[in-house]
Amino acid sequence: MEAAGRDKALRIALMAVGLVYVFGLLGVFLLLASRAPAEHRSLIGFAVWSSLVHGLVMLAQALRDPMERANMYGDIPALILVGVALLVLNRTSPPRPVGQG
């Protein structure tokens, strides 16, 4: 995916995730970051890793505690999907060699 298309997809993903997360403080900041994602890569990176780690911790708990198994069909896949989507969309394009622009 070219950089402009990935940036537009990242903006849309940030708005969607921000709206879902709006009940927590991070959602408001993701909505603000959707206006200029390139200026907020570290916040987006934090959202990526916090989602992935939260999902993996919940997975470990669900595997140990039968009362938490329902999370394996909703919360855990959602957190991991959000983390992976933002991770992929937040990547910067490698610089092109001079003369090949």
N, CA, C and O atoms as CSV, one atom per row, in Angstrom:
chain,resi,resn,atom,element,x,y,z
A,1,MET,N,N,0.853,-1.171,0.000
A,1,MET,CA,C,0.000,0.000,0.000
A,1,MET,C,C,0.898,1.232,0.000
A,1,MET,O,O,1.847,1.318,0.780
A,2,GLU,N,N,0.595,2.180,-0.876
A,2,GLU,CA,C,1.427,3.386,-0.936
A,2,GLU,C,C,1.216,4.238,0.308
A,2,GLU,O,O,0.226,4.079,1.022
A,3,ALA,N,N,2.144,5.133,0.559
A,3,ALA,CA,C,2.147,5.919,1.796
A,3,ALA,C,C,0.887,6.760,1.962
A,3,ALA,O,O,0.344,6.836,3.064
A,4,ALA,N,N,0.412,7.390,0.898
A,4,ALA,CA,C,-0.781,8.239,1.005
A,4,ALA,C,C,-2.015,7.407,1.337
A,4,ALA,O,O,-2.845,7.814,2.151
A,5,GLY,N,N,-2.132,6.252,0.711
A,5,GLY,CA,C,-3.264,5.367,0.995
A,5,GLY,C,C,-3.204,4.804,2.402
A,5,GLY,O,O,-4.229,4.672,3.071
A,6,ARG,N,N,-1.991,4.469,2.851
A,6,ARG,CA,C,-1.827,3.947,4.204
A,6,ARG,C,C,-2.127,5.035,5.238
A,6,ARG,O,O,-2.700,4.753,6.290
A,7,ASP,N,N,-1.736,6.286,4.935
A,7,ASP,CA,C,-2.017,7.389,5.850
A,7,ASP,C,C,-3.525,7.618,5.972
A,7,ASP,O,O,-4.024,7.855,7.073
A,8,LYS,N,N,-4.247,7.552,4.870
A,8,LYS,CA,C,-5.702,7.713,4.913
A,8,LYS,C,C,-6.343,6.568,5.693
A,8,LYS,O,O,-7.250,6.790,6.496
A,9,ALA,N,N,-5.873,5.350,5.455
A,9,ALA,CA,C,-6.403,4.194,6.194
A,9,ALA,C,C,-6.090,4.317,7.683
A,9,ALA,O,O,-6.916,3.955,8.521
A,10,LEU,N,N,-4.903,4.826,8.019
A,10,LEU,CA,C,-4.534,5.030,9.422
A,10,LEU,C,C,-5.449,6.067,10.063
A,10,LEU,O,O,-5.881,5.889,11.202
A,11,ARG,N,N,-5.749,7.140,9.351
A,11,ARG,CA,C,-6.657,8.164,9.880
A,11,ARG,C,C,-8.023,7.564,10.176
A,11,ARG,O,O,-8.602,7.837,11.227
A,12,ILE,N,N,-8.543,6.757,9.267
A,12,ILE,CA,C,-9.857,6.124,9.463
A,12,ILE,C,C,-9.808,5.152,10.636
A,12,ILE,O,O,-10.719,5.124,11.463
A,13,ALA,N,N,-8.739,4.352,10.706
A,13,ALA,CA,C,-8.601,3.398,11.808
A,13,ALA,C,C,-8.505,4.118,13.147
A,13,ALA,O,O,-9.096,3.675,14.132
A,14,LEU,N,N,-7.775,5.213,13.194
A,14,LEU,CA,C,-7.655,5.978,14.439
A,14,LEU,C,C,-8.999,6.555,14.870
A,14,LEU,O,O,-9.328,6.561,16.057
A,15,MET,N,N,-9.776,7.039,13.899
A,15,MET,CA,C,-11.100,7.552,14.251
A,15,MET,C,C,-11.991,6.438,14.789
A,15,MET,O,O,-12.693,6.629,15.782
A,16,ALA,N,N,-11.966,5.266,14.131
A,16,ALA,CA,C,-12.796,4.143,14.578
A,16,ALA,C,C,-12.384,3.655,15.965
A,16,ALA,O,O,-13.227,3.480,16.846
A,17,VAL,N,N,-11.095,3.439,16.150
A,17,VAL,CA,C,-10.605,2.964,17.450
A,17,VAL,C,C,-10.823,4.034,18.511
A,17,VAL,O,O,-11.193,3.723,19.643
A,18,GLY,N,N,-10.594,5.292,18.149
A,18,GLY,CA,C,-10.808,6.381,19.083
A,18,GLY,C,C,-12.250,6.466,19.556
A,18,GLY,O,O,-12.506,6.717,20.734
A,19,LEU,N,N,-13.195,6.259,18.642
A,19,LEU,CA,C,-14.606,6.277,19.032
A,19,LEU,C,C,-14.943,5.120,19.961
A,19,LEU,O,O,-15.706,5.286,20.913
A,20,VAL,N,N,-14.380,3.955,19.690
A,20,VAL,CA,C,-14.615,2.804,20.562
A,20,VAL,C,C,-13.980,3.027,21.922
A,20,VAL,O,O,-14.559,2.675,22.949
A,21,TYR,N,N,-12.793,3.610,21.929
A,21,TYR,CA,C,-12.061,3.825,23.180
A,21,TYR,C,C,-12.431,5.134,23.875
A,21,TYR,O,O,-11.839,5.467,24.901
A,22,VAL,N,N,-13.399,5.886,23.339
A,22,VAL,CA,C,-13.681,7.224,23.852
A,22,VAL,C,C,-14.093,7.217,25.329
A,22,VAL,O,O,-13.970,8.241,26.002
A,23,PHE,N,N,-14.568,6.106,25.833
A,23,PHE,CA,C,-14.936,6.049,27.246
A,23,PHE,C,C,-13.706,5.979,28.144
A,23,PHE,O,O,-13.802,6.186,29.354
A,24,GLY,N,N,-12.566,5.691,27.557
A,24,GLY,CA,C,-11.299,5.783,28.276
A,24,GLY,C,C,-10.577,7.021,27.771
A,24,GLY,O,O,-10.908,7.523,26.697
A,25,LEU,N,N,-9.636,7.510,28.488
A,25,LEU,CA,C,-8.944,8.745,28.137
A,25,LEU,C,C,-8.183,8.623,26.822
A,25,LEU,O,O,-8.074,9.599,26.080
A,26,LEU,N,N,-7.660,7.446,26.527
A,26,LEU,CA,C,-6.841,7.270,25.315
A,26,LEU,C,C,-7.634,7.520,24.046
A,26,LEU,O,O,-7.066,7.984,23.057
A,27,GLY,N,N,-8.942,7.224,24.041
A,27,GLY,CA,C,-9.757,7.391,22.836
A,27,GLY,C,C,-9.811,8.826,22.356
A,27,GLY,O,O,-9.773,9.077,21.151
A,28,VAL,N,N,-9.897,9.763,23.270
A,28,VAL,CA,C,-9.939,11.175,22.910
A,28,VAL,C,C,-8.651,11.563,22.188
A,28,VAL,O,O,-8.679,12.279,21.187
A,29,PHE,N,N,-7.535,11.086,22.703
A,29,PHE,CA,C,-6.259,11.426,22.091
A,29,PHE,C,C,-6.069,10.750,20.742
A,29,PHE,O,O,-5.424,11.315,19.859
A,30,LEU,N,N,-6.620,9.550,20.563
A,30,LEU,CA,C,-6.552,8.899,19.250
A,30,LEU,C,C,-7.394,9.658,18.237
A,30,LEU,O,O,-7.007,9.769,17.074
A,31,LEU,N,N,-8.535,10.179,18.659
A,31,LEU,CA,C,-9.348,10.998,17.755
A,31,LEU,C,C,-8.592,12.258,17.343
A,31,LEU,O,O,-8.628,12.652,16.178
A,32,LEU,N,N,-7.916,12.881,18.284
A,32,LEU,CA,C,-7.104,14.055,17.948
A,32,LEU,C,C,-5.935,13.681,17.035
A,32,LEU,O,O,-5.588,14.438,16.128
A,33,ALA,N,N,-5.339,12.533,17.270
A,33,ALA,CA,C,-4.209,12.082,16.447
A,33,ALA,C,C,-4.640,11.763,15.019
A,33,ALA,O,O,-3.820,11.812,14.102
A,34,SER,N,N,-5.910,11.438,14.820
A,34,SER,CA,C,-6.379,11.089,13.472
A,34,SER,C,C,-6.301,12.284,12.529
A,34,SER,O,O,-6.331,12.109,11.311
A,35,ARG,N,N,-6.203,13.486,13.068
A,35,ARG,CA,C,-6.088,14.679,12.216
A,35,ARG,C,C,-4.723,14.767,11.540
A,35,ARG,O,O,-4.616,15.251,10.413
A,36,ALA,N,N,-3.690,14.306,12.218
A,36,ALA,CA,C,-2.326,14.373,11.684
A,36,ALA,C,C,-1.525,13.203,12.243
A,36,ALA,O,O,-0.693,13.391,13.131
A,37,PRO,N,N,-1.770,11.990,11.730
A,37,PRO,CA,C,-1.110,10.805,12.290
A,37,PRO,C,C,0.415,10.868,12.291
A,37,PRO,O,O,1.050,10.362,13.216
A,38,ALA,N,N,1.003,11.473,11.285
A,38,ALA,CA,C,2.468,11.520,11.212
A,38,ALA,C,C,3.071,12.281,12.385
A,38,ALA,O,O,4.219,12.039,12.758
A,39,GLU,N,N,2.309,13.194,12.966
A,39,GLU,CA,C,2.804,13.979,14.096
A,39,GLU,C,C,2.591,13.268,15.434
A,39,GLU,O,O,3.058,13.741,16.470
A,40,HIS,N,N,1.888,12.140,15.413
A,40,HIS,CA,C,1.538,11.450,16.655
A,40,HIS,C,C,1.916,9.967,16.623
A,40,HIS,O,O,1.236,9.131,17.218
A,41,ARG,N,N,2.998,9.657,15.927
A,41,ARG,CA,C,3.400,8.252,15.789
A,41,ARG,C,C,3.691,7.587,17.135
A,41,ARG,O,O,3.410,6.400,17.304
A,42,SER,N,N,4.239,8.321,18.081
A,42,SER,CA,C,4.553,7.700,19.377
A,42,SER,C,C,3.271,7.357,20.145
A,42,SER,O,O,3.217,6.317,20.801
A,43,LEU,N,N,2.248,8.199,20.079
A,43,LEU,CA,C,0.968,7.894,20.719
A,43,LEU,C,C,0.342,6.670,20.060
A,43,LEU,O,O,-0.185,5.790,20.740
A,44,ILE,N,N,0.403,6.623,18.740
A,44,ILE,CA,C,-0.152,5.479,18.018
A,44,ILE,C,C,0.628,4.221,18.385
A,44,ILE,O,O,0.037,3.157,18.568
A,45,GLY,N,N,1.936,4.335,18.492
A,45,GLY,CA,C,2.757,3.199,18.916
A,45,GLY,C,C,2.372,2.715,20.298
A,45,GLY,O,O,2.320,1.512,20.552
A,46,PHE,N,N,2.099,3.663,21.200
A,46,PHE,CA,C,1.644,3.276,22.532
A,46,PHE,C,C,0.313,2.530,22.456
A,46,PHE,O,O,0.122,1.529,23.146
A,47,ALA,N,N,-0.603,3.013,21.620
A,47,ALA,CA,C,-1.897,2.342,21.460
A,47,ALA,C,C,-1.708,0.932,20.899
A,47,ALA,O,O,-2.397,-0.004,21.303
A,48,VAL,N,N,-0.767,0.792,19.964
A,48,VAL,CA,C,-0.467,-0.530,19.384
A,48,VAL,C,C,-0.026,-1.495,20.471
A,48,VAL,O,O,-0.625,-2.553,20.660
A,49,TRP,N,N,1.037,-1.114,21.188
A,49,TRP,CA,C,1.626,-2.037,22.151
A,49,TRP,C,C,0.741,-2.254,23.365
A,49,TRP,O,O,0.720,-3.351,23.924
A,50,SER,N,N,0.012,-1.229,23.784
A,50,SER,CA,C,-0.885,-1.441,24.929
A,50,SER,C,C,-2.030,-2.372,24.554
A,50,SER,O,O,-2.461,-3.182,25.375
A,51,SER,N,N,-2.529,-2.270,23.323
A,51,SER,CA,C,-3.589,-3.178,22.878
A,51,SER,C,C,-3.082,-4.609,22.783
A,51,SER,O,O,-3.741,-5.539,23.248
A,52,LEU,N,N,-1.909,-4.785,22.180
A,52,LEU,CA,C,-1.354,-6.134,22.027
A,52,LEU,C,C,-1.045,-6.776,23.380
A,52,LEU,O,O,-1.386,-7.936,23.611
A,53,VAL,N,N,-0.406,-6.031,24.261
A,53,VAL,CA,C,-0.053,-6.584,25.566
A,53,VAL,C,C,-1.310,-6.870,26.379
A,53,VAL,O,O,-1.403,-7.911,27.029
A,54,HIS,N,N,-2.271,-5.961,26.348
A,54,HIS,CA,C,-3.527,-6.183,27.073
A,54,HIS,C,C,-4.218,-7.446,26.560
A,54,HIS,O,O,-4.694,-8.265,27.346
A,55,GLY,N,N,-4.267,-7.597,25.235
A,55,GLY,CA,C,-4.875,-8.792,24.652
A,55,GLY,C,C,-4.155,-10.072,25.048
A,55,GLY,O,O,-4.797,-11.082,25.338
A,56,LEU,N,N,-2.823,-10.037,25.062
A,56,LEU,CA,C,-2.057,-11.231,25.420
A,56,LEU,C,C,-2.180,-11.570,26.907
A,56,LEU,O,O,-2.232,-12.744,27.272
A,57,VAL,N,N,-2.228,-10.561,27.754
A,57,VAL,CA,C,-2.436,-10.809,29.188
A,57,VAL,C,C,-3.822,-11.407,29.411
A,57,VAL,O,O,-3.983,-12.346,30.189
A,58,MET,N,N,-4.818,-10.857,28.724
A,58,MET,CA,C,-6.175,-11.411,28.847
A,58,MET,C,C,-6.218,-12.857,28.341
A,58,MET,O,O,-6.917,-13.695,28.911
A,59,LEU,N,N,-5.468,-13.146,27.269
A,59,LEU,CA,C,-5.425,-14.512,26.745
A,59,LEU,C,C,-4.844,-15.461,27.786
A,59,LEU,O,O,-5.381,-16.547,28.006
A,60,ALA,N,N,-3.750,-15.058,28.427
A,60,ALA,CA,C,-3.146,-15.901,29.467
A,60,ALA,C,C,-4.133,-16.139,30.601
A,60,ALA,O,O,-4.228,-17.251,31.122
A,61,GLN,N,N,-4.866,-15.105,30.983
A,61,GLN,CA,C,-5.855,-15.261,32.048
A,61,GLN,C,C,-7.000,-16.163,31.613
A,61,GLN,O,O,-7.489,-16.977,32.397
A,62,ALA,N,N,-7.426,-16.018,30.361
A,62,ALA,CA,C,-8.530,-16.842,29.861
A,62,ALA,C,C,-8.140,-18.316,29.783
A,62,ALA,O,O,-8.980,-19.192,29.987
A,63,LEU,N,N,-6.885,-18.589,29.493
A,63,LEU,CA,C,-6.430,-19.981,29.428
A,63,LEU,C,C,-6.352,-20.615,30.814
A,63,LEU,O,O,-6.479,-21.831,30.950
A,64,ARG,N,N,-6.143,-19.794,31.840
A,64,ARG,CA,C,-6.026,-20.310,33.210
A,64,ARG,C,C,-7.352,-20.334,33.959
A,64,ARG,O,O,-7.567,-21.192,34.816
A,65,ASP,N,N,-8.252,-19.388,33.639
A,65,ASP,CA,C,-9.491,-19.223,34.396
A,65,ASP,C,C,-10.699,-19.456,33.483
A,65,ASP,O,O,-10.949,-18.656,32.582
A,66,PRO,N,N,-11.443,-20.531,33.700
A,66,PRO,CA,C,-12.603,-20.822,32.842
A,66,PRO,C,C,-13.640,-19.695,32.821
A,66,PRO,O,O,-14.375,-19.562,31.843
A,67,MET,N,N,-13.713,-18.886,33.874
A,67,MET,CA,C,-14.677,-17.785,33.914
A,67,MET,C,C,-14.320,-16.679,32.904
A,67,MET,O,O,-15.172,-15.861,32.558
A,68,GLU,N,N,-13.095,-16.655,32.443
A,68,GLU,CA,C,-12.632,-15.623,31.511
A,68,GLU,C,C,-12.614,-16.101,30.060
A,68,GLU,O,O,-12.221,-15.345,29.171
A,69,ARG,N,N,-13.032,-17.337,29.806
A,69,ARG,CA,C,-12.935,-17.912,28.452
A,69,ARG,C,C,-13.784,-17.166,27.426
A,69,ARG,O,O,-13.436,-17.148,26.245
A,70,ALA,N,N,-14.880,-16.557,27.843
A,70,ALA,CA,C,-15.722,-15.824,26.893
A,70,ALA,C,C,-14.951,-14.694,26.216
A,70,ALA,O,O,-15.274,-14.305,25.094
A,71,ASN,N,N,-13.936,-14.169,26.896
A,71,ASN,CA,C,-13.121,-13.105,26.308
A,71,ASN,C,C,-12.354,-13.568,25.078
A,71,ASN,O,O,-11.941,-12.748,24.258
A,72,MET,N,N,-12.163,-14.870,24.945
A,72,MET,CA,C,-11.427,-15.405,23.799
A,72,MET,C,C,-12.203,-15.230,22.497
A,72,MET,O,O,-11.633,-15.370,21.415
A,73,TYR,N,N,-13.487,-14.928,22.590
A,73,TYR,CA,C,-14.317,-14.797,21.398
A,73,TYR,C,C,-14.720,-13.359,21.116
A,73,TYR,O,O,-15.442,-13.106,20.152
A,74,GLY,N,N,-14.277,-12.423,21.921
A,74,GLY,CA,C,-14.669,-11.036,21.711
A,74,GLY,C,C,-13.548,-10.064,21.993
A,74,GLY,O,O,-12.942,-9.511,21.075
A,75,ASP,N,N,-13.275,-9.857,23.266
A,75,ASP,CA,C,-12.306,-8.832,23.670
A,75,ASP,C,C,-10.890,-9.120,23.177
A,75,ASP,O,O,-10.225,-8.231,22.647
A,76,ILE,N,N,-10.439,-10.329,23.344
A,76,ILE,CA,C,-9.051,-10.662,23.000
A,76,ILE,C,C,-8.801,-10.510,21.503
A,76,ILE,O,O,-7.845,-9.833,21.123
A,77,PRO,N,N,-9.627,-11.116,20.630
A,77,PRO,CA,C,-9.388,-10.907,19.194
A,77,PRO,C,C,-9.510,-9.438,18.789
A,77,PRO,O,O,-8.773,-8.978,17.916
A,78,ALA,N,N,-10.427,-8.695,19.411
A,78,ALA,CA,C,-10.592,-7.282,19.070
A,78,ALA,C,C,-9.341,-6.487,19.429
A,78,ALA,O,O,-8.873,-5.676,18.630
A,79,LEU,N,N,-8.800,-6.712,20.613
A,79,LEU,CA,C,-7.592,-5.995,21.028
A,79,LEU,C,C,-6.405,-6.329,20.131
A,79,LEU,O,O,-5.639,-5.444,19.752
A,80,ILE,N,N,-6.256,-7.592,19.798
A,80,ILE,CA,C,-5.139,-7.998,18.939
A,80,ILE,C,C,-5.322,-7.455,17.525
A,80,ILE,O,O,-4.355,-7.022,16.899
A,81,LEU,N,N,-6.556,-7.473,17.015
A,81,LEU,CA,C,-6.836,-6.917,15.691
A,81,LEU,C,C,-6.526,-5.425,15.646
A,81,LEU,O,O,-5.905,-4.949,14.696
A,82,VAL,N,N,-6.953,-4.690,16.659
A,82,VAL,CA,C,-6.673,-3.250,16.727
A,82,VAL,C,C,-5.165,-3.020,16.758
A,82,VAL,O,O,-4.649,-2.179,16.022
A,83,GLY,N,N,-4.461,-3.762,17.604
A,83,GLY,CA,C,-3.015,-3.603,17.698
A,83,GLY,C,C,-2.302,-3.880,16.385
A,83,GLY,O,O,-1.428,-3.116,15.975
A,84,VAL,N,N,-2.671,-4.961,15.730
A,84,VAL,CA,C,-2.016,-5.322,14.464
A,84,VAL,C,C,-2.362,-4.313,13.371
A,84,VAL,O,O,-1.487,-3.900,12.610
A,85,ALA,N,N,-3.628,-3.914,13.291
A,85,ALA,CA,C,-4.034,-2.948,12.260
A,85,ALA,C,C,-3.292,-1.627,12.421
A,85,ALA,O,O,-2.765,-1.091,11.447
A,86,LEU,N,N,-3.247,-1.103,13.634
A,86,LEU,CA,C,-2.540,0.154,13.852
A,86,LEU,C,C,-1.035,-0.007,13.645
A,86,LEU,O,O,-0.376,0.919,13.172
A,87,LEU,N,N,-0.488,-1.164,13.992
A,87,LEU,CA,C,0.941,-1.424,13.778
A,87,LEU,C,C,1.278,-1.371,12.292
A,87,LEU,O,O,2.243,-0.721,11.891
A,88,VAL,N,N,0.485,-2.052,11.485
A,88,VAL,CA,C,0.729,-2.099,10.039
A,88,VAL,C,C,0.538,-0.719,9.418
A,88,VAL,O,O,1.346,-0.287,8.596
A,89,LEU,N,N,-0.531,-0.032,9.811
A,89,LEU,CA,C,-0.826,1.263,9.204
A,89,LEU,C,C,0.105,2.369,9.690
A,89,LEU,O,O,0.274,3.371,8.995
A,90,ASN,N,N,0.702,2.215,10.847
A,90,ASN,CA,C,1.567,3.243,11.418
A,90,ASN,C,C,3.012,3.166,10.922
A,90,ASN,O,O,3.825,4.033,11.244
A,91,ARG,N,N,3.331,2.145,10.149
A,91,ARG,CA,C,4.696,2.018,9.630
A,91,ARG,C,C,5.024,3.180,8.705
A,91,ARG,O,O,4.163,3.661,7.968
A,92,THR,N,N,6.243,3.616,8.749
A,92,THR,CA,C,6.686,4.647,7.809
A,92,THR,C,C,7.297,3.963,6.603
A,92,THR,O,O,7.885,2.888,6.718
A,93,SER,N,N,7.157,4.588,5.454
A,93,SER,CA,C,7.734,4.028,4.234
A,93,SER,C,C,9.238,4.228,4.245
A,93,SER,O,O,9.723,5.269,4.688
A,94,PRO,N,N,9.988,3.233,3.756
A,94,PRO,CA,C,11.441,3.413,3.683
A,94,PRO,C,C,11.760,4.503,2.659
A,94,PRO,O,O,11.058,4.633,1.656
A,95,PRO,N,N,12.802,5.280,2.901
A,95,PRO,CA,C,13.150,6.329,1.941
A,95,PRO,C,C,13.562,5.723,0.600
A,95,PRO,O,O,14.214,4.681,0.543
A,96,ARG,N,N,13.170,6.393,-0.456
A,96,ARG,CA,C,13.527,5.922,-1.796
A,96,ARG,C,C,14.937,6.413,-2.140
A,96,ARG,O,O,15.318,7.525,-1.773
A,97,PRO,N,N,15.709,5.576,-2.847
A,97,PRO,CA,C,17.045,6.014,-3.272
A,97,PRO,C,C,16.931,7.218,-4.203
A,97,PRO,O,O,15.956,7.347,-4.943
A,98,VAL,N,N,17.919,8.086,-4.164
A,98,VAL,CA,C,17.942,9.264,-5.017
A,98,VAL,C,C,17.892,8.831,-6.471
A,98,VAL,O,O,18.600,7.912,-6.882
A,99,GLY,N,N,17.054,9.498,-7.239
A,99,GLY,CA,C,16.946,9.186,-8.669
A,99,GLY,C,C,15.880,8.161,-8.982
A,99,GLY,O,O,15.648,7.871,-10.156
A,100,GLN,N,N,15.219,7.598,-7.983
A,100,GLN,CA,C,14.181,6.609,-8.236
A,100,GLN,C,C,12.831,7.098,-7.694
A,100,GLN,O,O,11.973,6.271,-7.389
A,101,GLY,N,N,12.619,8.398,-7.566
A,101,GLY,CA,C,11.422,8.990,-6.980
A,101,GLY,C,C,10.309,9.081,-7.929
A,101,GLY,O,O,9.233,9.561,-7.573
